[in-house]
Amino acid sequence: MKTTQIKLSILATVAAAIVPAVANASISIALNNSSSMALAYVETGDYTPDVVYDNQTGDLDGSTGNITVQASNTSSAPDWNGTFSAYTTSTSSSSILQGLQLAFRNNATSTQTITIEVTEVGFTVPQGLHVSLLNELSGTLTNAAAGNTITFSSYADSKNGWGNTDTTQPNVTQSGPASYVASASLPTSPLQSFAQPTNTAVFATGADGAPYSLTDVLTITLASGASANISDTTQTAVPEPASLAMLGLGGAGLLLVRRRKAAQA
């Protein structure tokens, strides 16, 4: 896997080439727009992601809570082309941060990796001290090579941080990753379909009704000429009674340990 300079075109405007850095550099969301959903993307070796905010330059969808970004071939030999779409919605019992019709093709002559991250702040549904975080991934690969991967993780931040995926912080909970590893595509059967099992985690909101943020992180590694169509979903819901019971048992265990230590002191 090589590290290259890249160019991506947004709204037919050629983006500046990004100076390569360490391969598989992590993505970061800018902190200057905390009231609008953002989609960022970065290729292998980039240290600065291209970021598009909801209803701002580069967003082809004018409705609030929806982002569509087009990366086209108008730039000089881009490694990738495709369409990235994401939206948020809330019902009376759940909130959803979802990527739909995420279509990518690797135009480079070697295997390449791209990461897509979508984040939104201010979720308050469902309310409660504990909320389930669900993670789902499905899609298709065409002309993939053996070992090509699709990996998707979901994150909730009870402090309502912007694009926070640092699970060393007690306020950040991860669900997933959901991963698919491709087998070698045959000329007679180039299409592979996948739907990974749902991952579920439970995170503490900190206070009933307190706002929290959700972040999707999707990483795609494709061989030259391979393409992917992907749907990913991060959803919050009221925890199942069994999940709450496990949390209660965990808390009871910690309390028992503390009491034993106090008695031995």
Backbone bond lengths (Angstrom), bond angles and torsions (degrees), N, CA, C in turn:
res aa  C-N    CA-C-N  psi(-1)  N-CA   C-N-CA  omega(-1)  CA-C   N-CA-C  phi
1 M - - - 1.466 - - 1.524 108.62 -
2 K 1.314 116.68 126.70 1.452 118.44 -174.67 1.521 111.29 -101.23
3 T 1.320 115.19 163.49 1.448 122.71 173.73 1.519 107.85 -106.98
4 T 1.325 117.03 125.92 1.452 120.36 -174.47 1.511 111.10 -134.17
5 Q 1.327 114.81 160.15 1.446 119.52 165.36 1.517 107.80 -77.12
6 I 1.331 116.72 147.25 1.453 119.58 -178.01 1.507 109.96 -133.14
7 K 1.325 114.82 162.77 1.455 122.25 169.75 1.514 107.74 -135.17
8 L 1.322 116.97 133.25 1.459 121.83 174.81 1.507 107.83 -123.18
9 S 1.326 116.19 144.53 1.461 120.29 -178.21 1.512 109.28 -106.92
10 I 1.310 117.28 128.03 1.448 123.03 176.80 1.526 108.04 -120.03
11 L 1.317 116.88 123.37 1.459 121.51 -177.23 1.527 111.21 53.00
12 A 1.343 114.76 41.39 1.460 122.73 177.44 1.526 112.91 64.06
13 T 1.313 118.08 14.75 1.462 122.26 175.59 1.515 108.19 -104.56
14 V 1.295 117.25 122.98 1.460 120.63 -176.06 1.519 109.39 -71.48
15 A 1.320 116.10 124.83 1.462 120.75 177.48 1.520 109.22 -78.75
16 A 1.312 116.15 149.90 1.459 120.34 -179.29 1.510 110.23 -66.04
17 A 1.302 117.08 145.84 1.463 120.96 176.41 1.512 109.43 -63.19
18 I 1.320 115.17 140.95 1.454 120.54 -177.53 1.517 109.15 -100.35
19 V 1.307 116.88 131.56 1.455 120.83 -178.70 1.523 109.05 -69.09
20 P 1.308 119.16 127.56 1.456 120.77 -177.87 1.514 111.76 -67.91
21 A 1.317 114.96 148.54 1.461 121.17 176.44 1.513 107.17 -130.95
22 V 1.332 116.69 -146.21 1.450 120.34 179.71 1.517 109.44 -65.86
23 A 1.317 117.94 138.36 1.462 121.62 -179.69 1.522 110.80 -59.93
24 N 1.329 115.11 148.45 1.456 122.51 179.17 1.522 112.01 57.63
25 A 1.326 116.99 39.91 1.461 120.66 177.65 1.520 109.88 -61.77
26 S 1.322 116.00 146.35 1.457 119.74 -178.48 1.520 110.58 -75.42
27 I 1.305 115.46 157.87 1.459 121.48 -178.34 1.524 109.15 -96.98
28 S 1.312 117.23 150.98 1.459 120.80 176.22 1.517 109.22 -140.18
29 I 1.323 116.29 141.84 1.461 122.07 -179.99 1.517 108.83 -96.26
30 A 1.330 116.65 132.98 1.457 120.14 177.90 1.523 110.61 -62.66
31 L 1.308 116.41 148.45 1.458 121.55 -172.88 1.531 112.89 -102.31
32 N 1.321 117.05 14.08 1.465 118.76 -173.52 1.526 113.49 -94.43
33 N 1.304 117.41 10.27 1.467 119.12 -179.04 1.518 109.26 -148.96
34 S 1.315 116.35 75.90 1.459 120.55 -171.29 1.526 113.77 -83.58
35 S 1.330 117.86 4.95 1.468 119.23 -177.71 1.517 112.13 -113.61
36 S 1.328 118.66 9.57 1.449 120.40 -175.00 1.515 110.88 -140.16
37 M 1.337 115.99 136.28 1.450 121.10 178.00 1.532 110.08 -57.72
38 A 1.325 116.69 144.09 1.462 121.28 -179.48 1.514 110.49 -132.57
39 L 1.323 115.23 145.98 1.449 122.65 174.21 1.518 107.57 -122.03
40 A 1.329 117.16 128.65 1.457 121.51 179.54 1.522 108.70 -125.46
41 Y 1.318 115.50 150.77 1.455 118.37 178.38 1.517 109.06 -146.00
42 V 1.326 115.11 149.54 1.465 120.91 -174.62 1.524 108.74 -151.91
43 E 1.332 116.51 138.64 1.455 120.55 175.22 1.518 110.34 -94.65
44 T 1.314 115.97 165.72 1.452 121.19 179.59 1.528 110.38 -51.49
45 G 1.330 116.25 128.95 1.442 120.59 177.62 1.508 114.97 95.20
46 D 1.339 118.07 -11.23 1.463 119.83 178.86 1.517 110.15 -78.24
47 Y 1.298 116.96 143.12 1.452 120.00 172.94 1.526 111.35 -112.83
48 T 1.328 117.54 -6.91 1.466 121.47 176.03 1.520 108.52 -126.44
49 P 1.334 119.49 115.80 1.463 120.18 -179.17 1.524 111.81 -77.85
50 D 1.331 115.64 152.24 1.457 120.25 165.90 1.522 107.00 -79.43
51 V 1.330 117.14 130.93 1.461 121.45 -175.53 1.520 109.45 -124.42
52 V 1.327 116.10 132.71 1.459 122.37 174.59 1.514 108.29 -121.44
53 Y 1.334 116.66 131.15 1.458 121.97 178.55 1.521 110.96 -101.56
54 D 1.326 114.83 152.60 1.458 121.88 179.28 1.533 110.95 -55.27
55 N 1.347 115.54 126.73 1.466 123.56 176.39 1.526 113.31 63.99
56 Q 1.335 116.79 24.36 1.451 120.29 175.06 1.530 109.17 -122.23
57 T 1.316 116.44 -179.66 1.454 121.47 -175.37 1.522 111.76 -50.94
58 G 1.312 116.32 127.28 1.453 122.13 -179.70 1.510 113.81 101.99
59 D 1.338 118.05 -16.31 1.467 121.64 178.09 1.515 108.73 -88.76
60 L 1.328 117.27 116.84 1.461 122.18 -178.15 1.518 112.75 -84.10
61 D 1.328 117.44 -8.72 1.465 122.16 -179.82 1.516 108.88 -106.32
62 G 1.328 117.23 119.34 1.454 121.12 -174.71 1.507 115.30 -81.76
63 S 1.321 118.74 -6.46 1.463 120.20 -176.74 1.521 110.34 -84.89
64 T 1.323 115.53 147.04 1.465 121.07 -179.55 1.526 110.36 -70.36
65 G 1.325 116.34 136.21 1.455 120.85 179.50 1.510 113.65 87.41
66 N 1.347 117.45 8.85 1.455 122.09 177.48 1.521 109.20 -132.86
67 I 1.318 116.54 138.57 1.461 121.91 176.62 1.527 108.54 -131.26
68 T 1.335 116.45 132.06 1.459 121.38 170.55 1.520 107.84 -132.11
69 V 1.323 115.78 125.97 1.461 122.04 -178.95 1.522 108.03 -123.20
70 Q 1.319 116.72 134.13 1.452 121.47 178.60 1.522 109.65 -110.41
71 A 1.313 116.79 123.49 1.460 121.80 171.84 1.516 106.38 -106.78
72 S 1.324 118.11 113.44 1.463 121.06 -169.85 1.516 111.70 -114.52
73 N 1.320 115.32 176.30 1.457 121.62 -178.70 1.518 113.19 -85.38
74 T 1.338 118.83 12.21 1.462 119.99 178.96 1.516 111.33 -72.76
75 S 1.336 117.22 -18.92 1.461 118.95 175.51 1.524 109.32 -81.01
76 S 1.311 116.20 170.27 1.458 120.86 -175.15 1.519 110.95 -78.35
77 A 1.327 115.99 106.62 1.469 122.81 175.44 1.521 113.12 46.23
78 P 1.334 118.58 61.80 1.466 118.74 179.22 1.527 111.10 -68.01
79 D 1.323 115.98 147.49 1.456 119.41 175.77 1.525 111.24 -67.15
80 W 1.344 115.26 -35.83 1.457 120.06 -175.82 1.526 110.25 -125.04
81 N 1.336 116.38 148.75 1.455 120.03 161.70 1.523 108.04 -137.88
82 G 1.328 115.91 157.96 1.455 119.40 -178.40 1.502 112.06 158.70
83 T 1.309 115.37 -172.02 1.460 122.91 -179.84 1.519 109.01 -126.95
84 F 1.342 116.62 132.94 1.461 121.53 177.31 1.525 107.07 -114.67
85 S 1.321 117.82 124.76 1.462 122.06 178.62 1.528 109.50 -130.18
86 A 1.328 115.82 139.47 1.460 120.68 179.43 1.518 109.49 -146.97
87 Y 1.322 116.55 152.83 1.453 119.28 176.69 1.523 110.04 -151.82
88 T 1.330 115.58 160.98 1.462 122.15 173.93 1.517 109.09 -122.87
89 T 1.315 115.46 150.53 1.458 120.62 175.47 1.523 108.68 -157.01
90 S 1.316 116.47 156.17 1.463 121.51 177.50 1.514 109.59 -134.99
91 T 1.323 115.65 142.72 1.456 122.29 172.10 1.528 107.33 -111.47
92 S 1.299 116.55 -169.78 1.466 119.65 178.72 1.517 112.23 -71.88
93 S 1.345 117.07 -15.82 1.465 119.18 -174.54 1.524 114.21 -129.14
94 S 1.341 118.64 -2.11 1.461 119.12 -178.22 1.525 110.96 -157.31
95 S 1.331 115.61 160.48 1.458 123.31 172.87 1.523 108.18 -123.28
96 I 1.346 116.71 147.15 1.457 121.26 -175.83 1.524 109.50 -132.69
97 L 1.323 115.89 134.16 1.451 124.10 169.99 1.518 105.66 -122.19
98 Q 1.334 117.05 112.44 1.466 119.84 -167.23 1.517 111.79 -133.84
99 G 1.333 114.85 143.00 1.450 122.05 170.38 1.519 109.15 -105.41
100 L 1.326 116.55 126.88 1.460 121.77 -178.95 1.522 109.68 -125.90
101 Q 1.319 116.43 148.58 1.457 121.85 176.92 1.524 111.25 50.76
102 L 1.314 114.34 44.77 1.455 120.12 175.51 1.526 107.18 -82.73
103 A 1.318 116.72 101.42 1.459 121.78 -173.30 1.520 109.32 -114.14
104 F 1.324 117.62 125.88 1.456 122.97 -176.45 1.518 110.41 -135.89
105 R 1.320 115.40 147.59 1.465 121.77 172.15 1.520 108.08 -138.33
106 N 1.335 115.63 133.34 1.453 121.42 176.88 1.526 108.68 -87.45
107 N 1.338 116.33 109.97 1.456 121.51 -179.73 1.520 113.42 -91.17
108 A 1.316 117.54 -6.50 1.456 121.00 -177.19 1.531 110.26 -72.68
109 T 1.308 115.75 170.42 1.463 120.56 -179.05 1.520 112.74 -90.18
110 S 1.336 116.70 0.52 1.462 120.85 178.98 1.519 109.26 -138.53
111 T 1.311 116.72 169.97 1.460 122.24 178.04 1.523 110.02 -62.68
112 Q 1.345 115.94 135.58 1.461 121.65 -177.27 1.536 110.09 -133.04
113 T 1.338 115.65 156.92 1.462 121.99 177.71 1.517 109.81 -123.19
114 I 1.323 116.61 136.87 1.461 122.02 174.91 1.527 108.32 -132.20
115 T 1.319 116.88 143.97 1.465 122.22 178.53 1.532 109.11 -120.13
116 I 1.315 115.43 133.39 1.456 122.45 176.72 1.519 107.93 -115.66
117 E 1.309 117.90 129.13 1.458 122.00 178.26 1.525 109.32 -128.04
118 V 1.319 115.82 130.61 1.466 122.19 177.12 1.516 108.04 -123.17
119 T 1.323 116.70 134.80 1.461 119.70 -178.24 1.524 110.37 -139.03
120 E 1.309 115.68 150.61 1.466 122.69 176.36 1.511 109.04 -150.46
121 V 1.325 116.08 142.12 1.467 122.33 179.68 1.522 109.73 -108.62
122 G 1.334 115.41 167.76 1.463 121.11 169.96 1.511 116.51 85.97
123 F 1.330 118.93 18.80 1.467 120.34 176.04 1.531 109.64 -73.23
124 T 1.312 116.84 137.77 1.475 121.55 178.22 1.524 112.41 -132.18
125 V 1.330 117.97 0.56 1.466 122.80 -178.98 1.530 108.01 -117.26
126 P 1.351 116.70 132.53 1.460 127.27 -3.72 1.520 111.33 -77.89
127 Q 1.307 116.04 161.73 1.441 121.18 176.30 1.527 109.96 -90.31
128 G 1.295 115.34 160.77 1.456 120.61 -178.20 1.508 110.14 138.79
129 L 1.315 116.37 165.68 1.456 121.26 179.99 1.521 111.92 -77.99
130 H 1.332 117.62 -22.33 1.453 122.22 177.65 1.521 109.41 -133.31
131 V 1.328 116.62 138.85 1.464 123.30 -176.04 1.523 108.72 -135.60
132 S 1.327 116.81 139.28 1.457 121.06 175.77 1.519 110.28 -79.55
133 L 1.324 116.08 142.49 1.462 123.57 177.05 1.527 107.81 -118.58
134 L 1.344 116.86 112.57 1.456 122.56 -176.17 1.526 110.31 -104.23
135 N 1.335 115.91 144.63 1.450 122.94 -174.42 1.525 108.98 -133.15
136 E 1.357 117.78 121.39 1.462 121.25 -177.15 1.527 110.70 -134.19
137 L 1.326 116.39 143.80 1.457 122.47 -178.18 1.520 109.62 -142.54
138 S 1.339 116.30 133.39 1.460 121.28 175.49 1.524 108.98 -152.62
139 G 1.323 116.52 166.58 1.454 119.03 178.05 1.505 112.65 159.22
140 T 1.338 114.78 -164.88 1.454 122.23 178.23 1.525 110.02 -137.39
141 L 1.328 115.35 151.05 1.459 123.08 172.92 1.524 108.54 -122.18
142 T 1.325 116.48 142.69 1.462 121.80 177.72 1.516 109.36 -125.82
143 N 1.314 115.43 131.11 1.469 122.47 178.97 1.531 112.11 60.73
144 A 1.307 116.56 32.07 1.461 120.56 179.84 1.524 110.37 -75.21
145 A 1.324 115.23 154.22 1.464 121.26 173.83 1.520 109.16 -98.30
146 A 1.305 116.48 156.32 1.463 120.58 177.69 1.521 109.46 -57.87
147 G 1.328 116.08 130.43 1.453 121.18 179.44 1.516 114.53 95.21
148 N 1.335 118.99 -10.37 1.472 120.00 171.82 1.520 108.58 -58.91
149 T 1.328 117.67 142.92 1.464 120.78 -172.26 1.523 112.39 -131.11
150 I 1.320 114.00 148.66 1.463 123.87 169.69 1.526 105.90 -124.60
151 T 1.326 117.60 123.18 1.465 121.37 -178.68 1.515 109.55 -131.02
152 F 1.330 116.24 133.50 1.458 121.37 -177.02 1.524 110.21 -135.14
153 S 1.332 116.36 129.79 1.463 122.46 176.53 1.523 109.59 -128.12
154 S 1.333 115.61 149.80 1.463 122.51 177.92 1.522 108.88 -119.69
155 Y 1.338 115.32 144.59 1.462 120.65 -177.50 1.522 110.16 -134.14
156 A 1.327 115.53 140.68 1.461 122.48 172.34 1.517 108.37 -121.52
157 D 1.335 115.57 136.96 1.460 121.26 179.91 1.517 108.70 -123.23
158 S 1.332 116.27 111.64 1.465 120.57 -176.94 1.520 112.49 -68.66
159 K 1.346 117.52 -13.50 1.460 120.82 176.21 1.523 112.46 -93.22
160 N 1.354 115.79 7.36 1.462 121.70 174.25 1.528 111.66 63.17
161 G 1.335 116.68 34.04 1.458 120.87 -179.20 1.511 112.35 -73.49
162 W 1.315 116.17 156.72 1.460 122.69 -176.33 1.523 109.87 -91.08
163 G 1.341 117.05 105.53 1.455 121.52 178.99 1.514 114.33 68.24
164 N 1.316 118.15 32.79 1.458 121.54 -176.93 1.529 109.89 -85.53
165 T 1.346 116.60 116.37 1.461 122.02 178.32 1.530 111.65 -122.60
166 D 1.310 116.94 18.97 1.464 122.03 -177.84 1.524 109.78 -84.42
167 T 1.327 116.31 97.46 1.462 120.66 -175.81 1.526 112.80 -76.70
168 T 1.326 117.84 -1.84 1.462 118.60 171.56 1.519 111.24 -75.27
169 Q 1.319 116.93 -14.39 1.458 121.40 175.61 1.528 109.07 -85.51
170 P 1.330 118.86 134.53 1.469 121.01 -176.27 1.521 113.48 -65.08
171 N 1.325 118.37 -18.15 1.459 121.59 -178.74 1.519 112.95 -86.01
172 V 1.345 118.87 -5.97 1.469 122.45 -177.16 1.525 109.84 -108.47
173 T 1.338 116.07 127.50 1.462 122.59 178.86 1.522 109.20 -120.06
174 Q 1.328 116.64 137.68 1.459 122.02 179.38 1.526 110.15 -111.65
175 S 1.333 115.69 138.50 1.455 122.02 170.20 1.522 107.56 -116.59
176 G 1.302 116.65 132.67 1.451 120.36 -173.35 1.525 109.31 102.94
177 P 1.317 119.08 -163.06 1.459 125.18 8.18 1.526 113.21 -79.06
178 A 1.334 113.84 149.38 1.456 121.31 168.33 1.518 106.60 -96.96
179 S 1.322 117.43 129.00 1.464 120.48 -174.35 1.518 111.24 -134.10
180 Y 1.336 114.63 147.35 1.459 121.45 171.17 1.515 108.36 -129.80
181 V 1.328 116.18 130.24 1.457 122.67 177.34 1.521 108.06 -110.63
182 A 1.327 116.31 122.68 1.455 120.86 -174.23 1.519 111.79 -75.34
183 S 1.316 114.99 148.39 1.454 121.14 165.89 1.526 107.64 -93.15
184 A 1.308 117.66 169.83 1.467 120.28 -178.16 1.526 109.58 -67.26
185 S 1.330 116.36 129.99 1.458 120.65 177.42 1.522 110.24 -76.91
186 L 1.316 115.80 135.64 1.461 121.05 178.09 1.525 109.55 -93.29
187 P 1.334 118.19 147.72 1.471 119.52 178.03 1.522 113.36 -56.06
188 T 1.332 115.54 -33.17 1.464 119.28 -179.40 1.523 112.34 -83.05
189 S 1.359 117.55 -11.93 1.467 121.27 -178.62 1.523 109.30 -148.15
190 P 1.357 117.62 73.15 1.466 120.38 -174.10 1.520 114.49 -77.65
191 L 1.339 118.23 -11.41 1.464 121.79 -173.78 1.522 111.17 -95.85
192 Q 1.347 116.58 130.50 1.463 122.67 173.03 1.529 109.08 -120.91
193 S 1.320 117.13 131.03 1.464 122.27 177.84 1.518 109.36 -111.03
194 F 1.337 115.85 147.54 1.460 119.28 178.90 1.522 109.89 -149.30
195 A 1.317 114.84 151.27 1.468 123.63 174.03 1.518 106.14 -147.37
196 Q 1.316 116.97 106.69 1.448 121.61 -174.95 1.531 111.39 -82.04
197 P 1.337 117.68 150.01 1.467 120.42 177.68 1.526 111.25 -60.04
198 T 1.314 116.01 150.20 1.461 121.32 179.78 1.521 110.56 -70.49
199 N 1.329 116.16 131.66 1.460 122.16 171.59 1.523 109.11 -96.53
200 T 1.326 116.88 143.27 1.461 121.03 -179.73 1.524 110.40 -135.44
201 A 1.307 115.37 134.57 1.462 122.22 173.15 1.519 107.49 -133.02
202 V 1.326 117.51 162.84 1.464 122.38 178.10 1.517 108.55 -120.79
203 F 1.342 116.68 129.45 1.453 119.21 178.81 1.521 110.74 -122.30
204 A 1.311 115.63 151.63 1.460 122.43 179.49 1.520 109.03 -88.80
205 T 1.322 117.55 125.03 1.463 121.70 -178.46 1.519 112.36 -75.74
206 G 1.314 117.56 -18.93 1.456 121.52 -178.83 1.510 113.27 94.04
207 A 1.337 116.58 -37.10 1.465 121.71 178.08 1.513 108.36 -159.84
208 D 1.314 116.90 143.43 1.454 121.95 -179.76 1.528 109.89 -60.96
209 G 1.330 116.47 120.06 1.458 120.63 179.18 1.507 114.71 87.53
210 A 1.342 118.64 -0.47 1.462 121.25 -179.90 1.527 109.72 -71.44
211 P 1.339 118.16 141.86 1.469 120.52 -179.53 1.524 111.62 -71.47
212 Y 1.326 115.76 146.48 1.459 122.01 176.65 1.530 108.29 -137.50
213 S 1.324 116.18 163.30 1.461 120.59 179.60 1.521 110.34 -111.74
214 L 1.332 115.47 156.07 1.453 123.19 176.25 1.526 109.13 -125.31
215 T 1.329 116.03 142.06 1.455 121.53 179.06 1.519 110.15 -137.38
216 D 1.343 116.24 132.52 1.464 123.54 172.83 1.517 108.92 -101.52
217 V 1.325 117.30 139.41 1.460 121.13 173.15 1.532 108.32 -131.79
218 L 1.329 115.90 115.05 1.458 122.66 -177.45 1.527 108.51 -118.22
219 T 1.335 117.55 123.63 1.456 122.49 179.59 1.520 109.23 -119.12
220 I 1.335 115.78 129.78 1.458 122.42 -174.47 1.516 109.05 -124.98
221 T 1.320 117.35 126.31 1.457 122.72 173.14 1.521 108.39 -118.73
222 L 1.338 116.07 119.29 1.460 121.02 -176.08 1.528 110.62 -130.50
223 A 1.327 114.84 147.12 1.457 120.85 173.69 1.527 109.58 -74.25
224 S 1.304 116.26 164.58 1.458 121.13 177.50 1.534 110.57 -56.43
225 G 1.341 115.59 130.23 1.454 120.88 178.66 1.510 115.19 84.49
226 A 1.341 117.95 -6.36 1.465 121.05 179.74 1.522 110.19 -83.94
227 S 1.318 116.45 154.80 1.458 121.55 179.08 1.517 110.01 -137.90
228 A 1.340 115.60 159.82 1.463 121.99 -178.15 1.514 109.76 -139.77
229 N 1.319 116.28 142.09 1.462 123.96 170.00 1.516 106.78 -123.49
230 I 1.319 117.06 120.82 1.462 120.51 -166.15 1.521 110.92 -132.56
231 S 1.314 115.60 145.41 1.463 123.61 169.04 1.520 107.72 -125.52
232 D 1.341 116.63 127.14 1.466 119.69 176.98 1.521 108.94 -129.90
233 T 1.319 115.99 146.89 1.455 120.68 -175.36 1.518 110.80 -137.91
234 T 1.325 115.52 129.36 1.457 122.85 166.66 1.510 107.44 -111.71
235 Q 1.325 117.07 125.00 1.466 120.66 -175.96 1.515 110.24 -137.08
236 T 1.315 116.41 140.09 1.461 121.21 173.50 1.517 109.21 -105.37
237 A 1.317 116.21 150.79 1.459 121.58 -178.56 1.515 108.92 -156.92
238 V 1.317 115.89 167.46 1.465 120.96 174.95 1.527 107.93 -68.54
239 P 1.325 119.19 130.78 1.462 120.72 -176.97 1.519 111.96 -61.70
240 E 1.336 114.91 148.28 1.464 120.48 172.51 1.531 108.80 -65.14
241 P 1.330 117.85 148.56 1.471 120.04 178.79 1.523 113.19 -54.01
242 A 1.343 116.80 -35.65 1.464 119.66 179.76 1.522 111.10 -64.32
243 S 1.345 116.71 -37.19 1.463 119.66 179.12 1.513 110.89 -65.45
244 L 1.320 115.86 -42.33 1.461 119.98 178.19 1.522 110.99 -64.76
245 A 1.337 115.88 -36.18 1.457 119.48 178.79 1.523 110.67 -64.77
246 M 1.335 117.05 -40.61 1.464 120.62 178.16 1.513 110.69 -64.22
247 L 1.347 116.34 -39.49 1.460 119.21 176.65 1.525 110.61 -61.75
248 G 1.341 115.51 -40.45 1.451 119.83 179.53 1.517 112.24 -64.70
249 L 1.352 116.17 -40.33 1.455 119.95 178.25 1.516 111.08 -64.82
250 G 1.356 115.27 -39.61 1.466 118.94 178.06 1.507 111.27 -62.51
251 G 1.320 116.53 -42.80 1.459 120.28 178.74 1.513 111.93 -65.62
252 A 1.342 115.75 -37.80 1.465 119.62 179.14 1.522 110.24 -66.04
253 G 1.352 116.85 -38.04 1.448 120.40 178.72 1.516 112.08 -63.58
254 L 1.332 115.69 -43.05 1.457 119.72 177.92 1.520 111.14 -63.09
255 L 1.327 116.30 -40.36 1.465 120.46 179.79 1.513 110.45 -64.07
256 L 1.366 116.81 -39.68 1.458 120.62 179.81 1.526 110.73 -64.74
257 V 1.336 116.55 -43.07 1.459 120.34 178.69 1.522 110.58 -60.00
258 R 1.343 115.62 -43.85 1.467 119.16 -179.79 1.525 110.96 -62.31
259 R 1.348 117.53 -40.82 1.456 121.12 -179.60 1.518 110.47 -65.55
260 R 1.345 117.40 -38.70 1.458 120.18 179.62 1.524 110.29 -66.08
261 K 1.320 116.90 -42.08 1.463 120.01 177.89 1.502 111.49 -63.25
262 A 1.332 116.37 -38.19 1.474 120.02 179.22 1.520 110.42 -66.72
263 A 1.374 116.98 -37.61 1.464 120.04 -179.16 1.516 111.32 -70.20
264 Q 1.365 116.73 -30.21 1.461 119.29 -179.86 1.515 112.63 -81.23
265 A 1.312 117.11 -16.04 1.477 121.22 -176.45 1.510 110.61 -68.97
